[in-house]
């Protein structure tokens, strides 16, 4: 196999998978069995590039590869010149709240903004400065000034006025305050005032808790909060597109945490927010925005606590009645991820062996037939059919490679026979038992 993986990617792949989490970079090198989903996703990206917006729900059982899929989508979208961001739903963040939890989600998304040259996140300041440079160049051109002249103090107001005008043309709700803060960032940018730039970034990330503090530091009357953060995401989408990017893609994982909200009123408010976003995207009220939400079947289908408990969402998200396991429809809003089969697992383990050897600069003495023996051993263990997930297969295989790298004389068959299967599903997999408040 010809490896095109970079050393940094190989390190991320091995360290992350050994820890039981999905690597942030390099997942395209170990992808198997998802070509149909990726092809459909690329077609959807083309639609979003052309000004449409979209919401997709990636639904699968625990360990079916939902998080892996979202990371793969990130990699594909970055290559298509999208700005991307990712956040996980947790007990402390959500789409709707009145106690700051929605703002926590927004701040995580702002922190994780990535572009192709900064795929691991933290790209907001880079994008801001790139946009400012475009405005500076445009202002210089309109006023027949050189790029050196336009930076002189006497022309600062000229640029600030252009920033305000440009933002007002791009945005709707919250545009004035957004423009005012970006003007402050510009002041800090040309005067090397790091504190002013940092305060502007704090505001843009939703980290100001009070209007008083924001007014003292930046002279603006509003702050980003639980109620207006979605408007700000739409504003940023328009800003990124104006810079030449294809659009803004947002990935939201672990949606089961919305299902687990204990009060039915708050849970319904979150589902109502999903409905608002869904309608905005598919009715053309927002352009160039792509939102992916990953969750389990319970999150989608449970009619007491899941999305299907909200009738307006159920009617929109029910599966195409003509779809079967063999005949798939990847154009619908809900895409169900089927577990990868044993042949695909075998291909995956071979890829992982190559990445492992590249990372450690060694050759592990393990043949294809021995990899098959490992798979037979692990899949025939008691409990494997019920509890075994690709995550555990991968981790056990990498653990064995790690042992063999340091102890090449060990008998592989005895290592394989020592594998034990345990139930790795979360304790709360029986989610119907959650108490309703």
C-alpha positions as a Python dict, from the first residue, in 0.01 Angstrom:
ca = {
    (1, 'X'): (0, 0, 0),
    (2, 'X'): (134, 342, -94),
    (3, 'X'): (108, 574, 207),
    (4, 'X'): (51, 946, 157),
    (5, 'X'): (3, 1017, 528),
    (6, 'X'): (207, 1297, 687),
    (7, 'X'): (403, 1233, 1009),
    (8, 'X'): (176, 1470, 1206),
    (9, 'X'): (-133, 1289, 1076),
    (10, 'X'): (13, 946, 1157),
    (11, 'X'): (85, 1055, 1515),
    (12, 'X'): (-268, 1193, 1554),
    (13, 'X'): (-424, 875, 1413),
    (14, 'X'): (-232, 633, 1636),
    (15, 'X'): (-248, 836, 1959),
    (16, 'X'): (-617, 918, 1921),
    (17, 'X'): (-731, 567, 1828),
    (18, 'X'): (-529, 412, 2111),
    (19, 'X'): (-715, 651, 2343),
    (20, 'X'): (-1052, 550, 2199),
    (21, 'X'): (-1127, 884, 2029),
    (22, 'X'): (-1144, 994, 1665),
    (23, 'X'): (-836, 1181, 1534),
    (24, 'X'): (-897, 1543, 1435),
    (25, 'X'): (-676, 1511, 1128),
    (26, 'X'): (-580, 1231, 889),
    (27, 'X'): (-905, 1030, 900),
    (28, 'X'): (-918, 1018, 519),
    (29, 'X'): (-618, 779, 525),
    (30, 'X'): (-805, 512, 722),
    (31, 'X'): (-1156, 546, 578),
    (32, 'X'): (-1327, 231, 454),
    (33, 'X'): (-1680, 149, 344),
    (34, 'X'): (-1824, 500, 331),
    (35, 'X'): (-1773, 591, -35),
    (36, 'X'): (-2147, 621, -116),
    (37, 'X'): (-2205, 852, 182),
    (38, 'X'): (-1904, 1067, 89),
    (39, 'X'): (-2009, 1091, -278),
    (40, 'X'): (-2357, 1208, -175),
    (41, 'X'): (-2203, 1455, 69),
    (42, 'X'): (-1982, 1604, -204),
    (43, 'X'): (-2292, 1657, -421),
    (44, 'X'): (-2461, 1829, -127),
    (45, 'X'): (-2154, 2051, -80),
    (46, 'X'): (-2188, 2161, -442),
    (47, 'X'): (-2547, 2270, -373),
    (48, 'X'): (-2435, 2468, -67),
    (49, 'X'): (-2155, 2630, -269),
    (50, 'X'): (-2422, 2751, -510),
    (51, 'X'): (-2609, 2935, -235),
    (52, 'X'): (-2838, 2670, -90),
    (53, 'X'): (-2830, 2562, 276),
    (54, 'X'): (-2876, 2218, 424),
    (55, 'X'): (-2919, 2018, 745),
    (56, 'X'): (-2819, 1651, 760),
    (57, 'X'): (-2876, 1407, 1047),
    (58, 'X'): (-2621, 1123, 1072),
    (59, 'X'): (-2786, 847, 1270),
    (60, 'X'): (-2628, 525, 1395),
    (61, 'X'): (-2594, 297, 1696),
    (62, 'X'): (-2320, 340, 1953),
    (63, 'X'): (-1984, 265, 1789),
    (64, 'X'): (-2118, 278, 1430),
    (65, 'X'): (-1876, 555, 1329),
    (66, 'X'): (-2080, 876, 1360),
    (67, 'X'): (-1796, 1084, 1504),
    (68, 'X'): (-1555, 935, 1252),
    (69, 'X'): (-1793, 1031, 973),
    (70, 'X'): (-1816, 1393, 1092),
    (71, 'X'): (-1436, 1420, 1102),
    (72, 'X'): (-1420, 1279, 750),
    (73, 'X'): (-1680, 1534, 636),
    (74, 'X'): (-1462, 1807, 786),
    (75, 'X'): (-1164, 1692, 581),
    (76, 'X'): (-1369, 1678, 259),
    (77, 'X'): (-1527, 2020, 320),
    (78, 'X'): (-1192, 2188, 395),
    (79, 'X'): (-1061, 2067, 59),
    (80, 'X'): (-1371, 2220, -103),
    (81, 'X'): (-1274, 2556, 53),
    (82, 'X'): (-1536, 2561, 326),
    (83, 'X'): (-1487, 2714, 669),
    (84, 'X'): (-1574, 2438, 916),
    (85, 'X'): (-1636, 2409, 1287),
    (86, 'X'): (-1723, 2125, 1523),
    (87, 'X'): (-1870, 2101, 1872),
    (88, 'X'): (-2016, 1826, 2089),
    (89, 'X'): (-2343, 1862, 2272),
    (90, 'X'): (-2283, 1808, 2645),
    (91, 'X'): (-2493, 1847, 2960),
    (92, 'X'): (-2350, 2201, 2974),
    (93, 'X'): (-2433, 2321, 2622),
    (94, 'X'): (-2729, 2305, 2387),
    (95, 'X'): (-2908, 2496, 2110),
    (96, 'X'): (-3164, 2670, 2331),
    (97, 'X'): (-3127, 2781, 2692),
    (98, 'X'): (-3189, 3075, 2922),
    (99, 'X'): (-2889, 3017, 3149),
    (100, 'X'): (-2591, 3052, 2912),
    (101, 'X'): (-2569, 2693, 2786),
    (102, 'X'): (-2648, 2788, 2425),
    (103, 'X'): (-2375, 3052, 2443),
    (104, 'X'): (-2128, 2784, 2559),
    (105, 'X'): (-2204, 2592, 2239),
    (106, 'X'): (-2152, 2907, 2027),
    (107, 'X'): (-1818, 2981, 2199),
    (108, 'X'): (-1699, 2623, 2132),
    (109, 'X'): (-1791, 2663, 1763),
    (110, 'X'): (-1600, 2993, 1740),
    (111, 'X'): (-1295, 2840, 1909),
    (112, 'X'): (-1298, 2543, 1671),
    (113, 'X'): (-1330, 2734, 1342),
    (114, 'X'): (-1093, 2571, 1089),
    (115, 'X'): (-974, 2639, 736),
    (116, 'X'): (-751, 2429, 513),
    (117, 'X'): (-432, 2598, 637),
    (118, 'X'): (-545, 2564, 1003),
    (119, 'X'): (-738, 2233, 1007),
    (120, 'X'): (-715, 2190, 1383),
    (121, 'X'): (-914, 2503, 1464),
    (122, 'X'): (-840, 2846, 1606),
    (123, 'X'): (-871, 3018, 1268),
    (124, 'X'): (-1112, 3302, 1361),
    (125, 'X'): (-838, 3567, 1399),
    (126, 'X'): (-674, 3456, 1073),
    (127, 'X'): (-1005, 3489, 887),
    (128, 'X'): (-1076, 3826, 1045),
    (129, 'X'): (-741, 3968, 940),
    (130, 'X'): (-779, 3826, 590),
    (131, 'X'): (-1120, 3996, 557),
    (132, 'X'): (-982, 4325, 691),
    (133, 'X'): (-698, 4313, 438),
    (134, 'X'): (-954, 4265, 159),
    (135, 'X'): (-1150, 4569, 284),
    (136, 'X'): (-828, 4774, 307),
    (137, 'X'): (-733, 4680, -50),
    (138, 'X'): (-1084, 4758, -175),
    (139, 'X'): (-1086, 5097, 0),
    (140, 'X'): (-742, 5185, -141),
    (141, 'X'): (-857, 5095, -492),
    (142, 'X'): (-1178, 5298, -468),
    (143, 'X'): (-987, 5607, -349),
    (144, 'X'): (-686, 5571, -582),
    (145, 'X'): (-450, 5518, -290),
    (146, 'X'): (-161, 5277, -260),
    (147, 'X'): (-167, 4995, -3),
    (148, 'X'): (99, 5187, 189),
    (149, 'X'): (-93, 5518, 189),
    (150, 'X'): (-424, 5363, 300),
    (151, 'X'): (-258, 5251, 625),
    (152, 'X'): (-170, 5608, 723),
    (153, 'X'): (-358, 5751, 1021),
    (154, 'X'): (-548, 6008, 815),
    (155, 'X'): (-726, 5726, 624),
    (156, 'X'): (-827, 5514, 927),
    (157, 'X'): (-1182, 5651, 925),
    (158, 'X'): (-1209, 5576, 554),
    (159, 'X'): (-1137, 5208, 619),
    (160, 'X'): (-1366, 5196, 925),
    (161, 'X'): (-1652, 5341, 722),
    (162, 'X'): (-1591, 5076, 456),
    (163, 'X'): (-1596, 4803, 724),
    (164, 'X'): (-1931, 4932, 854),
    (165, 'X'): (-2075, 4956, 502),
    (166, 'X'): (-1954, 4607, 405),
    (167, 'X'): (-2091, 4440, 719),
    (168, 'X'): (-2425, 4617, 687),
    (169, 'X'): (-2457, 4491, 330),
    (170, 'X'): (-2377, 4135, 435),
    (171, 'X'): (-2574, 4100, 756),
    (172, 'X'): (-2921, 4142, 899),
    (173, 'X'): (-2976, 4106, 1274),
    (174, 'X'): (-2681, 4223, 1488),
    (175, 'X'): (-2482, 4364, 1197),
    (176, 'X'): (-2419, 4708, 1353),
    (177, 'X'): (-2255, 4570, 1667),
    (178, 'X'): (-2061, 4312, 1465),
    (179, 'X'): (-1925, 4591, 1242),
    (180, 'X'): (-1840, 4808, 1545),
    (181, 'X'): (-1638, 4526, 1704),
    (182, 'X'): (-1455, 4446, 1379),
    (183, 'X'): (-1370, 4818, 1352),
    (184, 'X'): (-1219, 4795, 1702),
    (185, 'X'): (-1022, 4489, 1592),
    (186, 'X'): (-896, 4692, 1295),
    (187, 'X'): (-782, 4969, 1530),
    (188, 'X'): (-588, 4714, 1734),
    (189, 'X'): (-457, 4553, 1415),
    (190, 'X'): (-301, 4874, 1273),
    (191, 'X'): (-182, 5006, 1612),
    (192, 'X'): (-40, 4675, 1740),
    (193, 'X'): (-280, 4696, 2036),
    (194, 'X'): (-302, 4331, 2139),
    (195, 'X'): (-544, 4402, 2425),
    (196, 'X'): (-796, 4569, 2192),
    (197, 'X'): (-769, 4281, 1943),
    (198, 'X'): (-811, 4028, 2224),
    (199, 'X'): (-1119, 4208, 2359),
    (200, 'X'): (-1273, 4220, 2011),
    (201, 'X'): (-1214, 3846, 1969),
    (202, 'X'): (-1367, 3785, 2313),
    (203, 'X'): (-1683, 3964, 2201),
    (204, 'X'): (-1696, 3777, 1870),
    (205, 'X'): (-1663, 3446, 2056),
    (206, 'X'): (-1945, 3534, 2298),
    (207, 'X'): (-1719, 3562, 2602),
    (208, 'X'): (-1855, 3891, 2736),
    (209, 'X'): (-2115, 3818, 3003),
    (210, 'X'): (-2244, 4172, 3062),
    (211, 'X'): (-2329, 4464, 2836),
    (212, 'X'): (-2159, 4700, 3082),
    (213, 'X'): (-1822, 4528, 3043),
    (214, 'X'): (-1855, 4520, 2663),
    (215, 'X'): (-1943, 4891, 2654),
    (216, 'X'): (-1642, 4978, 2872),
    (217, 'X'): (-1395, 4779, 2662),
    (218, 'X'): (-1537, 4818, 2310),
    (219, 'X'): (-1808, 5084, 2316),
    (220, 'X'): (-2083, 4847, 2197),
    (221, 'X'): (-2428, 4820, 2354),
    (222, 'X'): (-2502, 4451, 2293),
    (223, 'X'): (-2335, 4117, 2357),
    (224, 'X'): (-2380, 3778, 2195),
    (225, 'X'): (-2611, 3565, 2410),
    (226, 'X'): (-2836, 3257, 2416),
    (227, 'X'): (-3103, 3431, 2209),
    (228, 'X'): (-2898, 3585, 1926),
    (229, 'X'): (-2605, 3345, 1874),
    (230, 'X'): (-2773, 3177, 1575),
    (231, 'X'): (-2811, 3516, 1403),
    (232, 'X'): (-2439, 3570, 1456),
    (233, 'X'): (-2357, 3231, 1300),
    (234, 'X'): (-2558, 3338, 993),
    (235, 'X'): (-2368, 3669, 986),
    (236, 'X'): (-2035, 3487, 994),
    (237, 'X'): (-2153, 3260, 711),
    (238, 'X'): (-2216, 3567, 492),
    (239, 'X'): (-1879, 3713, 597),
    (240, 'X'): (-1687, 3396, 503),
    (241, 'X'): (-1861, 3372, 165),
    (242, 'X'): (-1777, 3736, 91),
    (243, 'X'): (-1409, 3644, 139),
    (244, 'X'): (-1427, 3379, -131),
    (245, 'X'): (-1499, 3071, 82),
    (246, 'X'): (-1761, 2820, -39),
    (247, 'X'): (-1966, 2837, 280),
    (248, 'X'): (-1973, 2756, 651),
    (249, 'X'): (-2014, 2395, 769),
    (250, 'X'): (-2101, 2324, 1132),
    (251, 'X'): (-2083, 1973, 1280),
    (252, 'X'): (-2269, 1898, 1604),
    (253, 'X'): (-2197, 1559, 1763),
    (254, 'X'): (-2335, 1369, 2064),
    (255, 'X'): (-2693, 1488, 2007),
    (256, 'X'): (-2806, 1222, 2254),
    (257, 'X'): (-2738, 1490, 2517),
    (258, 'X'): (-3041, 1682, 2390),
    (259, 'X'): (-3248, 1366, 2434),
    (260, 'X'): (-3121, 1343, 2792),
    (261, 'X'): (-3242, 1691, 2892),
    (262, 'X'): (-3463, 1605, 3189),
    (263, 'X'): (-3731, 1873, 3155),
    (264, 'X'): (-3970, 1819, 2866),
    (265, 'X'): (-4024, 2194, 2812),
    (266, 'X'): (-3652, 2264, 2769),
    (267, 'X'): (-3610, 1958, 2545),
    (268, 'X'): (-3896, 2077, 2322),
    (269, 'X'): (-3743, 2426, 2303),
    (270, 'X'): (-3422, 2268, 2172),
    (271, 'X'): (-3611, 2065, 1916),
    (272, 'X'): (-3799, 2381, 1819),
    (273, 'X'): (-3461, 2547, 1756),
    (274, 'X'): (-3360, 2254, 1534),
    (275, 'X'): (-3688, 2301, 1344),
    (276, 'X'): (-3616, 2674, 1299),
    (277, 'X'): (-3268, 2602, 1163),
    (278, 'X'): (-3405, 2324, 940),
    (279, 'X'): (-3675, 2549, 796),
    (280, 'X'): (-3433, 2841, 746),
    (281, 'X'): (-3196, 2618, 551),
    (282, 'X'): (-3449, 2443, 329),
    (283, 'X'): (-3671, 2746, 271),
    (284, 'X'): (-3382, 2960, 149),
    (285, 'X'): (-3378, 3206, 441),
    (286, 'X'): (-3003, 3152, 483),
    (287, 'X'): (-2738, 3083, 218),
    (288, 'X'): (-2420, 2873, 212),
    (289, 'X'): (-2475, 2713, 554),
    (290, 'X'): (-2437, 2335, 604),
    (291, 'X'): (-2520, 2183, 943),
    (292, 'X'): (-2457, 1818, 1032),
    (293, 'X'): (-2603, 1667, 1351),
    (294, 'X'): (-2496, 1320, 1469),
    (295, 'X'): (-2696, 1109, 1711),
    (296, 'X'): (-2826, 764, 1793),
    (297, 'X'): (-3149, 603, 1678),
    (298, 'X'): (-3302, 681, 2020),
    (299, 'X'): (-3229, 1050, 1969),
    (300, 'X'): (-3413, 1042, 1637),
    (301, 'X'): (-3692, 786, 1674),
    (302, 'X'): (-3799, 775, 2037),
    (303, 'X'): (-4151, 919, 2037),
    (304, 'X'): (-4140, 1019, 2402),
    (305, 'X'): (-3805, 1202, 2418),
    (306, 'X'): (-3645, 1199, 2071),
    (307, 'X'): (-3690, 1422, 1768),
    (308, 'X'): (-3996, 1217, 1673),
    (309, 'X'): (-4165, 1340, 1992),
    (310, 'X'): (-4188, 1677, 1814),
    (311, 'X'): (-4448, 1621, 1544),
    (312, 'X'): (-4323, 1892, 1306),
    (313, 'X'): (-3978, 1729, 1302),
    (314, 'X'): (-4113, 1375, 1278),
    (315, 'X'): (-4306, 1461, 961),
    (316, 'X'): (-3990, 1610, 805),
    (317, 'X'): (-3739, 1344, 912),
    (318, 'X'): (-3918, 1014, 854),
    (319, 'X'): (-3719, 781, 633),
    (320, 'X'): (-3801, 741, 264),
    (321, 'X'): (-4052, 454, 270),
    (322, 'X'): (-3893, 301, -42),
    (323, 'X'): (-3544, 278, 112),
    (324, 'X'): (-3407, -66, 206),
    (325, 'X'): (-3072, -195, 329),
    (326, 'X'): (-2975, -256, -34),
    (327, 'X'): (-3141, 49, -191),
    (328, 'X'): (-3024, 364, -11),
    (329, 'X'): (-3134, 724, -46),
    (330, 'X'): (-2850, 954, 58),
    (331, 'X'): (-3029, 1269, -61),
    (332, 'X'): (-3278, 1268, 227),
    (333, 'X'): (-3208, 1471, 545),
    (334, 'X'): (-3152, 1161, 761),
    (335, 'X'): (-2863, 933, 667),
    (336, 'X'): (-2843, 610, 864),
    (337, 'X'): (-2490, 475, 908),
    (338, 'X'): (-2476, 98, 874),
    (339, 'X'): (-2194, -89, 1055),
    (340, 'X'): (-1895, -167, 836),
    (341, 'X'): (-1865, -538, 747),
    (342, 'X'): (-1581, -779, 824),
    (343, 'X'): (-1413, -734, 486),
    (344, 'X'): (-1401, -359, 544),
    (345, 'X'): (-1266, -413, 896),
    (346, 'X'): (-987, -626, 746),
    (347, 'X'): (-896, -348, 501),
    (348, 'X'): (-906, -96, 788),
    (349, 'X'): (-672, -303, 1007),
    (350, 'X'): (-424, -330, 720),
    (351, 'X'): (-432, 47, 676),
    (352, 'X'): (-378, 94, 1049),
    (353, 'X'): (-81, -143, 1042),
    (354, 'X'): (77, 67, 764),
    (355, 'X'): (18, 392, 954),
    (356, 'X'): (149, 236, 1276),
    (357, 'X'): (468, 118, 1103),
    (358, 'X'): (514, 460, 939),
    (359, 'X'): (466, 637, 1273),
    (360, 'X'): (715, 420, 1465),
    (361, 'X'): (946, 360, 1166),
    (362, 'X'): (936, -17, 1221),
    (363, 'X'): (804, -328, 1049),
    (364, 'X'): (572, -546, 1255),
    (365, 'X'): (589, -915, 1176),
    (366, 'X'): (217, -982, 1133),
    (367, 'X'): (80, -1131, 812),
    (368, 'X'): (-261, -1097, 647),
    (369, 'X'): (-354, -1445, 762),
    (370, 'X'): (-259, -1353, 1121),
    (371, 'X'): (-477, -1040, 1097),
    (372, 'X'): (-760, -1270, 985),
    (373, 'X'): (-686, -1497, 1281),
    (374, 'X'): (-708, -1193, 1511),
    (375, 'X'): (-1047, -1104, 1364),
    (376, 'X'): (-1179, -1461, 1395),
    (377, 'X'): (-1063, -1472, 1756),
    (378, 'X'): (-1221, -1141, 1856),
    (379, 'X'): (-1547, -1186, 1664),
    (380, 'X'): (-1601, -1537, 1804),
    (381, 'X'): (-1562, -1431, 2167),
    (382, 'X'): (-1870, -1455, 2391),
    (383, 'X'): (-2061, -1127, 2379),
    (384, 'X'): (-1897, -1008, 2056),
    (385, 'X'): (-2217, -1005, 1854),
    (386, 'X'): (-2389, -784, 2112),
    (387, 'X'): (-2116, -559, 2247),
    (388, 'X'): (-1824, -547, 2004),
    (389, 'X'): (-1780, -219, 1815),
    (390, 'X'): (-1520, -116, 1553),
    (391, 'X'): (-1372, 117, 1816),
    (392, 'X'): (-1284, -175, 2042),
    (393, 'X'): (-1153, -389, 1752),
    (394, 'X'): (-926, -103, 1644),
    (395, 'X'): (-798, -36, 1994),
    (396, 'X'): (-727, -404, 2065),
    (397, 'X'): (-544, -439, 1732),
    (398, 'X'): (-330, -131, 1793),
    (399, 'X'): (-258, -248, 2148),
    (400, 'X'): (-134, -580, 2008),
    (401, 'X'): (84, -398, 1752),
    (402, 'X'): (222, -187, 2035),
    (403, 'X'): (309, -497, 2239),
    (404, 'X'): (469, -668, 1936),
    (405, 'X'): (675, -360, 1853),
    (406, 'X'): (834, -373, 2197),
    (407, 'X'): (830, -754, 2237),
    (408, 'X'): (869, -904, 1888),
    (409, 'X'): (938, -1251, 2027),
    (410, 'X'): (590, -1295, 2178),
    (411, 'X'): (352, -1557, 2041),
    (412, 'X'): (76, -1377, 1852),
    (413, 'X'): (-179, -1659, 1888),
    (414, 'X'): (-160, -1643, 2268),
    (415, 'X'): (-199, -1263, 2255),
    (416, 'X'): (-511, -1302, 2042),
    (417, 'X'): (-657, -1560, 2279),
    (418, 'X'): (-619, -1323, 2576),
    (419, 'X'): (-859, -1066, 2425),
    (420, 'X'): (-1168, -1006, 2636),
    (421, 'X'): (-1493, -850, 2520),
    (422, 'X'): (-1668, -607, 2749),
    (423, 'X'): (-1977, -391, 2713),
    (424, 'X'): (-1841, -46, 2621),
    (425, 'X'): (-2180, 111, 2568),
    (426, 'X'): (-2250, 403, 2805),
    (427, 'X'): (-2429, 313, 3125),
    (428, 'X'): (-2718, 531, 3013),
    (429, 'X'): (-2775, 331, 2696),
    (430, 'X'): (-3110, 235, 2850),
    (431, 'X'): (-3218, 593, 2806),
    (432, 'X'): (-3586, 534, 2861),
    (433, 'X'): (-3507, 500, 3229),
    (434, 'X'): (-3408, 868, 3254),
    (435, 'X'): (-3635, 1043, 3498),
    (436, 'X'): (-3875, 1296, 3348),
    (437, 'X'): (-3903, 1626, 3535),
}
